[in-house]
Amino acid sequence: MGVDSENIKFQKLPASKVLSIYHKGSYDEIGEAYAFIMKYAEENGYKVAGLSRESYIDGIWNKENVEDWLTEVQLPIE
């Protein structure tokens, strides 16, 4: 767990089944990961079972180069 900030809040969530994808790079381009995972879910018959979430693995706090930032996008499914 990290330390909450004005923009980022940390939570423990109950276990759930998810589709996930890693996005490497700027948050400005994270929409591409969301588009991919939503299309994948639709094309493969998965039913979305909640709001998506992001797990920030590497970012401005530990990587100087934006190209090294790593975020996991998770989409809960049934």
Number of C-alpha atoms within 10 A of each C-alpha: 7 9 7 10 8 5 5 10 10 11 9 6 6 5 7 11 11 18 16 17 16 16 20 19 17 16 13 7 11 16 11 11 18 18 10 11 18 17 11 13 15 11 9 9 8 15 12 16 13 12 9 16 13 14 12 15 12 16 19 11 7 10 12 10 11 14 11 15 20 19 21 18 20 19 23 18 16 10
